[in-house]
Amino acid sequence: MEYIDLRSDTVTKPTPEMREAMAEAEVGDDVYMDDPTVNRLQEKSAEMLGKEDSLFVPSGTMGNLLALLVHCQRGDEVIVGDKSHIYLNEAGGMAALGGIYPHPIMNQPDGTLLLDDILASIQTEDVHHTITRLICLENTQNVCGGVVLSAEYMKAVGKLARENNLSLHIDGARIFNAAAALNISVKDLVAPADSVMFCLSKGLVAPVGSMLVGTKKFIKRARHLRKMLGGGVRQVGVLASAGLISLEKMSMRLGEDHARAKDLFEGLKQFQGLKLDASPSSNMVYFDLRDEVKLSVDEIIEGMKQRGVLVDWAGPRRFRLVTHYWVNDEGVEKTLKAFREVLK
Ligand SMILES: *Cc1c(COP(=O)(O)O)cnc(C)c1O
């Protein structure tokens, strides 16, 4: 069966155009920096984000970890959101591999960290304390609903960081979704940041890869650490060729995914048993099951699967649906029909 797969935008398989580009990619050994295709991808990424340089990494998790390792020394402290991917979903890499100490503060429902909370969490100079080095923001913020942090907010945090001699890293796994939702360039959105990680492998549809961007000096150190972590790969142009299509074409069409998330939201709102979060600002729809729904999350997942739709839970009574390139209007219709039958 051809499934409509709403579990995540990570499920996106490469387009026929990407597969063709991958088959024909010009390649070389990237550890020697000899792969012309990844070099082009890195130049293009740096240019689109308005930073000096960039580096291909196999995953977003490695990109974030490299950023943390470059910005921080062992024992340094990082301010992170308590609902951030870096804090919750990266296997504690910063602590395990970098000796870096996370200082979680509360993500507000709109995905932001309050400026006062950030200020209050910066350590004072005192032998008892760690040294605060870095603030991490996530945009879009996944767990808070795929919510978008505004350019004004990012600017305010950047200013606060500079005033306090801290660096600012953006976990921008979905920064192109954020920029599309705000209708501004990614470059303007990330201008206040010292470094940014973004994923080619989610809404941008490439099969593998993320990019880390920052200053030349930052990327030089990140390249060294990437080798240390075993992420120095060879003829990576076969992957980078798909990434170039992500940047050139896929980044332009994310508004469609956001519109379909709104369509899903409007449709699901009609079902009594569901309590929806606020209208989606990017490509994610979150909702809870009301008590009147006697089915378990697993029973709903199974019922949907039998009707050709894959969905995933986000909590004991909670779901997250994610729209992407391979979900068209028909897919949205099919999903709503399946929910209607399952929840009946
Ligand atoms: C997916 C994701 C990552 C990590 O990416 P992987 O490629 O899965 O390692 C980081 N941050 C956020 C917000 C993500 O959604």
The ligand as a Gaussian input file, in Angstrom:
#p B3LYP/6-31G(d) Opt

LIG

0 1
 C       15.627000      16.565000      13.640000
 C       16.101000      17.604000      14.551000
 C       17.442000      17.702000      14.928000
 C       18.486000      16.662000      14.612000
 O       18.528000      16.160000      13.378000
 P       18.939000      14.627000      13.044000
 O       19.371000      14.768000      11.648000
 O       17.710000      13.815000      13.248000
 O       20.056000      14.246000      13.950000
 C       17.814000      18.766000      15.711000
 N       16.923000      19.671000      16.127000
 C       15.620000      19.604000      15.812000
 C       14.700000      20.663000      16.295000
 C       15.162000      18.556000      15.029000
 O       13.867000      18.495000      14.732000

